[in-house]
Amino acid sequence: MNWFRTFLHFSPSEKRGLLVLFSLLIILLIVRSLPDKKFEYDVNYFLSQGDTTLKLKLEELKEHSVLANSKHQVSATFDPNYLSAKQMYQMGFPREWLDRVFTFKKKNGFIKNKEDLITICKGDSAMLQLFLNKVKFKNQKKILKDWVPPSEGPSNFLPPKKIDLNKARPEDLLILNGIGPVLSKRIIKFRNALGGFHSLGQLYQIYGLDSSVILTIKESLTVNIKIDSLKINEIGFGDLVKHPYVTKSLANGILNYREEHGPYQSFSDLSRLRLWNQEYQRKLGPYISFSSKRDSLN
């Protein structure tokens, strides 16, 4: 028993060291259990930038991530020769694919195999692979009554090729797969609060709008960048905090600095604020204007 007590005896400094070690282990376990939001955060950032290579690569990674979560599913096998363009659109086929399928069927009559479908859709993406896994071609030597003639094209029912999010009304979005009355109003409400979208990546910030739905509808959307700027040298506290990206603390910091140092000249002035960081620069930067009414009159 004395040996056991001697073995477990620790000096005060050793006890403090063990306490620190156990604390670090607990913190590490907590951090590892938290959901990883950094990937989506970085994807949204780069999707809003102009670097085409990064944009394509990150969209590909997001696409694989979404499909891996099995949220975008094709539940049954299908033959594209026996589906109308509207049925294929409701399954999630992008507009561009439908145009090519319609043109191919009008010229050739039938899609013979998966290789034809790959050629038509011009890609070997994760989304295309999802559909290929469910394609099952029927015996085309028989004349079947349920064959859909190629005369029914996407133009009969589909929306314009691109819907401008900054001009759309709630009812305009209802034709998109996965968008109902609640989500359509929520998208427009968020747009109006922002002063307009500057990137499709901002859709990922809307509560309840699943990333798999965005992946499906983004081919039908565009953003004409015409946003309402925040005139940083004129705006008051009440209007500033209405913006979804501006906290009360940041608004106070912006106004206090302006009162003490005069008008802002550039983002380098904003970077002197204690709360201003890269995240605010990324999210709020496109909405900041350093001009004033006096400048516009001149």
C-alpha positions in Angstrom: 0.0 0.0 0.0 2.9 2.4 0.8 4.4 1.6 -2.5 1.1 2.4 -4.3 0.9 5.7 -2.5 4.5 6.5 -3.4 3.8 5.6 -7.0 0.8 7.9 -7.3 2.4 10.8 -5.4 2.9 14.0 -7.6 4.6 17.2 -6.7 2.6 20.5 -7.1 4.3 21.3 -10.4 3.6 17.8 -11.7 -0.1 18.1 -10.8 -0.3 21.5 -12.6 1.3 19.9 -15.7 -1.2 17.0 -15.7 -4.1 19.4 -15.3 -2.9 21.4 -18.4 -2.4 18.2 -20.3 -5.9 16.9 -19.6 -7.4 20.3 -20.4 -5.7 20.3 -23.8 -7.0 16.8 -24.5 -10.5 17.8 -23.7 -10.3 20.9 -25.9 -8.9 18.8 -28.7 -11.8 16.3 -28.5 -14.4 19.1 -28.5 -12.8 20.8 -31.5 -12.7 17.5 -33.5 -16.3 16.8 -32.7 -17.5 20.2 -34.1 -18.9 20.2 -37.7 -16.3 21.4 -40.2 -17.7 24.6 -41.8 -14.3 25.8 -43.1 -14.6 23.9 -46.4 -18.0 25.4 -47.3 -16.7 28.8 -46.1 -13.7 28.7 -48.4 -15.8 27.3 -51.3 -18.3 30.2 -51.0 -15.4 32.6 -51.0 -13.7 31.3 -54.1 -17.0 30.9 -56.0 -17.4 34.7 -55.6 -14.0 35.4 -57.1 -13.0 35.5 -60.7 -10.4 32.8 -60.8 -11.9 30.2 -63.2 -9.5 27.4 -62.3 -10.2 27.6 -58.6 -13.9 28.1 -59.2 -14.2 24.9 -61.3 -12.1 22.8 -58.9 -14.0 24.0 -55.8 -17.4 23.5 -57.4 -16.3 20.0 -58.3 -15.3 19.3 -54.7 -18.6 20.7 -53.4 -20.5 18.6 -55.9 -18.8 15.4 -54.7 -19.4 16.4 -51.1 -23.1 17.0 -51.7 -23.6 13.8 -53.6 -21.7 11.8 -51.0 -24.3 12.9 -48.5 -27.0 11.2 -50.6 -29.3 14.2 -50.5 -29.7 14.4 -54.2 -31.0 11.0 -55.3 -32.6 9.4 -58.3 -34.8 6.8 -56.7 -35.6 4.6 -59.7 -34.1 3.4 -63.0 -35.1 5.3 -66.1 -34.6 5.3 -69.9 -34.1 8.9 -71.2 -35.8 7.8 -74.5 -39.1 7.3 -72.6 -39.2 10.5 -70.5 -40.3 13.9 -71.6 -38.0 16.8 -71.2 -40.2 18.1 -68.3 -39.8 14.7 -66.5 -36.0 14.8 -66.9 -35.9 18.4 -65.6 -37.9 17.5 -62.5 -35.4 14.7 -61.9 -32.7 17.4 -61.8 -31.2 17.4 -65.3 -29.6 20.8 -66.0 -31.2 22.9 -68.7 -28.0 22.7 -70.9 -28.2 18.9 -70.8 -31.9 18.9 -71.8 -31.2 21.1 -74.8 -28.5 18.6 -76.0 -30.7 15.5 -75.3 -33.6 17.1 -77.2 -31.4 18.0 -80.2 -29.9 14.4 -80.2 -33.3 12.7 -80.1 -34.6 14.9 -82.8 -31.7 14.1 -85.1 -31.1 10.4 -84.2 -34.4 9.2 -82.7 -32.9 7.2 -79.8 -30.1 7.4 -77.3 -28.6 4.0 -77.7 -26.4 3.6 -74.6 -24.6 5.3 -71.7 -21.7 6.4 -74.0 -24.2 8.4 -76.1 -25.5 10.1 -72.9 -21.9 10.9 -71.7 -21.2 12.5 -75.1 -24.4 14.4 -75.1 -24.0 15.8 -71.6 -20.3 16.6 -72.3 -18.9 15.7 -68.9 -18.0 13.0 -66.5 -19.0 14.9 -63.4 -20.3 13.4 -60.1 -23.8 14.6 -61.0 -23.7 12.9 -64.4 -22.4 9.7 -62.8 -25.4 9.8 -60.4 -27.8 9.6 -63.4 -25.7 7.1 -65.2 -26.0 4.7 -62.3 -29.8 4.7 -62.7 -30.0 4.6 -66.5 -31.4 1.3 -67.9 -32.1 1.2 -71.6 -35.0 -0.7 -72.9 -35.1 -3.0 -76.0 -35.2 -0.4 -78.8 -35.9 -3.0 -81.5 -39.5 -3.1 -80.4 -42.0 -0.3 -81.1 -43.2 0.8 -77.7 -46.3 2.9 -77.1 -44.8 4.9 -74.3 -41.9 6.3 -76.3 -41.8 10.1 -76.1 -41.3 11.6 -79.5 -38.5 14.2 -79.8 -41.0 16.9 -80.8 -41.5 17.8 -77.2 -38.6 20.0 -76.3 -37.5 21.9 -73.2 -38.7 25.3 -74.6 -42.3 24.2 -74.1 -42.2 24.4 -70.3 -38.8 25.5 -69.0 -38.0 29.0 -67.7 -35.6 31.3 -69.6 -32.1 29.8 -69.6 -31.0 32.1 -66.8 -33.1 33.8 -64.1 -31.4 37.0 -62.8 -31.6 36.7 -59.0 -31.4 40.5 -58.6 -34.5 41.0 -60.7 -36.6 37.9 -59.9 -39.9 37.9 -58.1 -40.8 35.1 -55.6 -43.2 33.6 -58.2 -40.3 33.5 -60.8 -38.4 31.1 -58.6 -41.2 28.6 -58.1 -40.4 27.0 -61.4 -37.0 25.9 -60.1 -36.7 22.3 -58.8 -36.8 22.2 -55.0 -38.0 25.8 -54.5 -41.4 26.3 -52.9 -43.3 29.4 -51.7 -41.4 29.6 -48.4 -37.9 29.4 -49.9 -38.7 31.7 -52.8 -39.8 34.4 -50.4 -36.9 33.8 -48.2 -34.4 34.2 -51.1 -36.0 37.5 -52.2 -36.1 38.8 -48.6 -32.4 38.0 -48.1 -31.6 39.7 -51.4 -33.5 42.9 -50.5 -31.8 43.0 -47.1 -28.4 42.7 -48.8 -29.1 45.3 -51.4 -28.7 42.6 -54.1 -26.6 39.5 -54.6 -23.1 39.8 -56.0 -22.5 36.0 -56.2 -24.5 32.8 -56.4 -22.3 31.6 -53.5 -24.4 33.8 -51.2 -27.3 31.3 -51.6 -25.5 29.0 -49.3 -26.1 31.6 -46.5 -29.9 31.3 -46.7 -31.4 29.3 -43.9 -33.2 26.1 -45.0 -31.8 26.2 -48.6 -30.0 22.9 -48.9 -26.8 22.8 -50.8 -28.1 19.9 -53.0 -30.9 22.1 -54.1 -28.5 24.9 -55.0 -26.4 22.5 -56.9 -29.5 21.6 -59.0 -30.8 25.1 -59.6 -27.6 27.1 -60.1 -27.5 26.2 -63.8 -30.7 28.2 -64.2 -29.5 31.2 -62.3 -27.4 34.2 -62.9 -26.5 37.4 -61.0 -26.5 40.7 -62.8 -24.3 42.6 -60.4 -26.3 45.8 -59.7 -26.4 46.2 -55.9 -27.3 49.0 -53.5 -24.1 50.3 -52.0 -23.6 51.3 -48.4 -22.2 54.8 -48.6 -19.9 54.4 -45.8 -19.2 58.2 -45.4 -22.9 59.1 -45.1 -24.9 56.2 -43.7 -26.3 56.3 -40.2 -26.4 53.7 -37.5 -30.0 52.6 -38.2 -29.5 51.9 -41.9 -26.1 50.3 -41.4 -27.2 47.7 -38.9 -30.1 46.7 -41.2 -27.5 45.0 -43.5 -27.3 41.2 -42.7 -23.5 41.4 -42.5 -23.2 44.3 -40.1 -23.3 43.8 -36.4 -24.1 46.6 -33.9 -20.5 46.6 -32.7 -19.1 47.0 -36.2 -21.6 49.8 -37.0 -20.5 51.7 -33.8 -16.8 51.2 -34.7 -17.3 52.4 -38.3 -19.2 55.6 -37.2 -16.9 56.4 -34.3 -13.8 56.1 -36.5 -15.5 58.4 -39.2 -16.4 61.0 -36.5 -12.8 61.0 -35.2 -10.8 60.7 -38.4 -13.1 62.1 -41.1 -14.4 60.4 -44.3 -13.0 57.0 -45.3 -10.9 57.0 -48.3 -10.3 53.3 -49.0 -10.4 49.9 -47.4 -7.1 50.6 -45.8 -8.9 53.0 -43.5 -11.5 50.3 -42.6 -8.7 47.8 -41.9 -7.7 50.1 -39.0 -10.9 49.2 -37.2 -10.4 46.7 -34.4 -13.3 44.5 -35.6 -12.6 44.7 -39.3 -11.1 41.4 -40.6 -10.8 39.3 -43.8 -14.3 37.9 -43.3 -15.9 41.3 -43.3 -13.7 42.3 -46.3 -14.9 39.2 -48.2 -18.6 39.5 -47.3 -19.2 43.2 -46.9 -16.5 44.6 -49.2 -18.6 44.4 -52.4 -21.3 46.6 -50.8 -19.0 49.4 -49.5 -18.9 52.7 -51.4 -16.6 55.5 -50.5 -18.3 58.0 -52.7 -20.9 60.6 -51.5 -23.8 62.5 -53.0 -21.4 65.4 -53.5 -19.1 63.2 -55.6 -22.0 62.0 -57.8 -23.1 65.6 -58.4 -19.6 66.5 -59.6 
